Amino acid sequence: MALVREKASKRLHVESTLMGESLVSNEFIGSLDIAPQERLYPDVKLMKIGGQSICDRGSQALPGILKEIVRNRSDHKMVITTGGGTRSRHIYTIGLEMGMPTGVIAKFGSMVSEQNALMIATLLSPWGGIQMSHSDIVKLPTYFAENIIPVMHGMPPYDYFAIKPKVGRIPIHRTDVGLVILADLIGSKTILFIKDEKGLYTDDPKKNPKAEFIPEIGAKDLLDQNQDDMVIERPCLEIMQNSEVIEKVQIINGMVEGNITKALNGEHVGTIIYRQ
């Protein structure tokens, strides 16, 4: 490929569509002719096991959920991610009291989520469970060829470079967001949030018994409702709306036996949030 010298600036460029263009120009970016995004692993089923809702319950919740996942091992390629739970909230509190910046607090959250990933991978090890790092995503075909169940901590790898929110210093891109970003990366068609609630409600059902269950809703409509509290992290909805490959996510109660199997098989259990 030939080098081209720009007349005005005298800079040398490799000739390409982006040669000499500003990557912050809305007009230019909008005019780019690009190929549709490739779905790298569309048949991989992604699921996040909640930290506070599931992992923190220990033997009261995890064994039953992991047994159901193992029963589906021969029928589905699955990747598990993990939340942080109560321990992440504890270290967030201490970090905030000590004046830590958002990036350090995000790193704390990654460490706790990684502890839960190690625990779940260890519990699954007799059935091929291994702890996987973010950099191992390209190894997924090899893992599945060996009948392995990869487990990865859910915090997206912003860590020290986490973006400060408008209010406070708790990172807004946490383990729910990590699952959705992973789904956008690999083009997964099945994205499950395994929690201890039926799905999405108009309010927190643990605090408000009159909260109404929402079986299905569009991501934009849910954003427009601007609920004070929500069963998944709010940026997940924005990522969905901007995604070329994510069609929907599903929130299910993993404490009800059979729900995980039904969701893996494409049945509508819990709440489905779809891209509009």
Secondary structure, 3 states (H helix, E strand, C coil): CCEEECCCCCCEEECCCCCCCCCCCHHHHHHCCCCCCCCCCCCEEEEEECCCCCHHHHHHCHHHHHHHHHHCCCCCEEEEEECCCHHHHHHHHHHHHCCCCHHHHHHHHHHHHHHHHHHHHHHHHHHCEEECCHHHHHHHHHHHHCCCEEEEECCCCCHHHCCCCCCCCCCCCCHHHHHHHHHHHHCCCEEEEEECCCCEECCCCCCCCCCCEECEEEHHHHHHHCCCCCCCCCHHHHHHHHCCCCCEEEEEECCCCCHHHHHHCCCCCCEEEECC
